[in-house]
C-alpha cells in the first residue's frame, strides 16, 4: 500500500467499524407486539391497537401524547410513579425503547369519537350529578377547576401533556387520583393534579371517574337520541 492510499484506507476502515457498531433504532410497534429485554408485549394488556381493556382496568394508550407517554414510562422506571404492574416492564426497556413505544402509541388513531364527546360539554349538569358537575363545572368553593378545562371538552385530551380521560376505566382514573393524593405520581404540569386530588372527597373521586368511564356510551346515546328527533 502506497503512503498516498493509506489515509483513504484508514477512513474506509473507520467507516466500516462505525457501521458495524451502530445499533438500529428501536421499533415501537415490535416492542408493543413482542416485548423486549424480557418485558412482555404491551398489547397483552393494552390491546392490539392500544385501545385498552376497561374490564381489566388497563388504560387506552392510542392517540395519547407521545411526550406524556414517554414521561410516564420514565417515571415508572425510576420509581417516581408507583406502579406495581408496570414498574418491571418500564425498567426493562432502555430510554430509547421507551421513547419508541411511546411514539408508536401516540401515532395510533384514538378509538374515541371526539366530536360526540366534545358535544357532551354543552349538556347541562346538575349539582346532584357530582361526576358531571366536577368534569364540566369544577368545585370552585374548594379551588378545584373543571376537569375539562385541562383535559378538553368531553375529556378528549389536549396536546402532549393532558391525556384523554373519556373511556378510561373508572378504577384506573380513581387509582391515579388517589396516587397523586399519596405522592405516588409526579405532579405534572403546574403541579396541579396533587392539589386537585387532595381537595376531592372519596365519593367525588369515584363519581368523576365513573362519569368519564361511561362518557363514550353516554355521548353515543345522546347523539342517537338527537338524530331520532330530527
N, C-alpha and C positions, 0 to 999 in steps of 0.2 A: 504494500500500500504506500503510495506516494504521500509526502507531507501535505501536498495540496488537498488530497482527498480525505485526510484524517478528520478535519473539522466536520465535514459533511457526514461522515460515518458515525462520529460521536453524536451529532444531533439526531440522526436517524435512530440510533440505539436508544437515546433518551426518550424519543417519541414512542417507540415500541414499549419501553418499560413503563411509561406513564399510562399507556393504553391498557397494558396488562394489569396494572394496579387499580385502574378505575373501577368503581362499583356502579352497577346500573341503578338508576333511580328506583326507589320502592314503588310498587304498583298497588295503589289503594284498593282497586277492585279485587285484585288477587288476595290481598290480606283479608278483605271482607268475606270472601268466599272460602278461603282455605286456612286463614290464620297465619301466624308467623312466629318463629322463635319459641314454639311451644304454646303460644297463645291460641285459643280456639277461634274459629271463624266468627266474625261479628254477626253474620246473618243467622247464626244459630239462635240468637236471642232477639235480634232487631229486625228480622225478616229479610227476605230475598232482595227487596228494594228499599230497605231502610224504613219500612212502614211501621215498625214497632209491633208489639204484642200486648194490647191492653189487658187481656185476660191474665197474663202472667206479670203485668206491671213493668214491661220493658218499653222504654220510650221510643217514639219516632225520631229518626235521625235525618231522613231525606229532606233536603231543602233547607236545613238549618245553616246558619252562618259558619263558614269554614273556620274563621278565627275563633268563634265561640267553641266549636267542637274541639279544635286543637288545644285551646286553653283548658278545657275540661279534662281532656286526656292527660295533659301535662300535670294538672293539679292532682288527679287521681294517682299518677305515677309518683309524685313527690310527697303525697300524703296530706296536702293541704285541703283536698276534698276527700272526705272519708267515704269510701265505697267498698264494702267487703266483697261484693261481686266483681267489681271492675278493677280493683287495685292490681291484682296479679297480671291481668291482661295488659293494662296500661304500662306497667313496669317492664313487661316482656318486650314491648315494642320500643325501638330506639326513636329519638326525636324525629328523624326523617320519616320513619314509618308512621308515626302518629300524625304528622303533617299530611302525609299522602292519603291516609284513610279518612282524615277529616275533610280534605278537599274532595275526595271521591263522593262522600255522602252529601256534601254541600251542593255538588253539581247534579245530584239526582232530583227529579221532579217531585215536588211535595204532593202527597196524596190528598191534601186539603183543597176544598173548593173555596178559595179565598174571597171571591165575590159574595157568595152566600154568607160566609162567616162575617165579613165586614158589615153586611147589611144588618146583622143582629145588634150592632152597636146602637142602631136607631130605635130598637124596640124599647118601650117604656119598662122601667124596672120599679118594683115596689120595695120599700124598706124591709118588708117581711121576707122577701126573697133575698136572703143575705148574700148568696153567691153572685147573683146577677148584679146586685147593688154594689158590692165591692169591686166587681170587674168593671162596671161602667161608670160608677159614681165615686167610689172610694169611701173612706170613713174619715172625713176631714176633722171631725172632733178629736180624732186620735192621730192626726197628721199622717194618714195613710192615703196616698193618691190612688186614683183608679188604676187598676192593673193595665187596662187598655191604653193608658197614657204612654207607657213604655213599650208594651208588647203588641200594640197595634189594635185596630178595631176588630172585634171578634177574636182576639188573641192569635192573630195570624203571623206574628213575629215582625220585627223591624230590623233590617240591616244585619250587620255582622255580630252585634253584641246582645240583641234582645231576642231570644228564641220564641218560636211559636208555642203557645200553651194549649190551643184548641186541639182536642182529640188525644192529648196525652193522658195516660192512665191516672185516675184520681189518686190512687195510692202513691204513685210516683211524685205527683205535684206536692201532695201533702208531706211526703217524706222529705222533699227538698226544702220546703218552708221550715220544717222542724230542724233540718240540718243547719240552716242559716241561724236559726234561733240558738242552737247549741254550739255555734262556732265551728261547724264541721264542713263548711264550704267557704271559699274565698268570697269576699264581699261583693265583687263585681263592680260594674260601672257606678261611680259616685258613691260607692259604699251603701247603696240604697236598700238592698234586699235584707240584710240583717236587721236594719231599723224597722222595716215593714213587718218582718216576720215576728219580731218581739212584741209588736203592738197588736197583733191579731190573737184572738182567743182560739182555743182548740176548736170550738164549733165553727168559727169563721174560717179557719184553715180548711176544715173538712167541706164547708159549704162552697167556697170558691174553687176548691179542687174538683168537686163533683160538677160544678157548673161548667168549667172548661172541658172536662172529660166528656160531658154529654152534649157540648155545643154543636159539633158537626151534625149529629142527628136532629137536634132542635132546629138548626138552620135549614136542613133539608125539608123537614116537615113544614116550616114556615113558608118556604119557597113553593112547595106543592100546594099549600093552602091558598097562597096568593094567586097562583096560576089557575086554580079551580074557580076563583071568584071573578076572573077576567072574562 
